[in-house]
């Protein structure tokens, strides 16, 4: 009489574990890429909101807020008003809450004079502005030039 063993061999179990590990790795990589794209989409949207608020300021005051480089959304740059970026609104409000970056502690940097400004932000991947890197938003568009325009 022959005896038949029931169950899986060690090789079969190792192959299944390896396949599951490979699928888990691929899933994590895809998820991280999607998260980076989502953060970049928020950055692009935030910059468009900031540019729109600054254009409102320009239309009503015929100048942009004058400032040395500051971090937006924190400290004394939480609200955009007719007086520029402030901690609390003391004039006409253009942006009741200046956006923060999508990562914890991430801010956008603003520098401006009466005739131009630059908002610095960094992307993690491909966006409508190009590949990953540091960009500057101005009144006339977005590019890699840090000059005030």
Secondary structure, DSSP 8 states (H G I E B T S, - for coil): ------S--HHHHHHHHHHHHHHHHHHHHHHHHHHHHHHHHHHHHHHHHHHHHHHHHHHHHSS---EEEEETTSTT-SEEETTEEESS--S-EEESS----SSTT---EEEEETTEEEEEEEESS-BTTBSSEEEEEETTEEES--S--
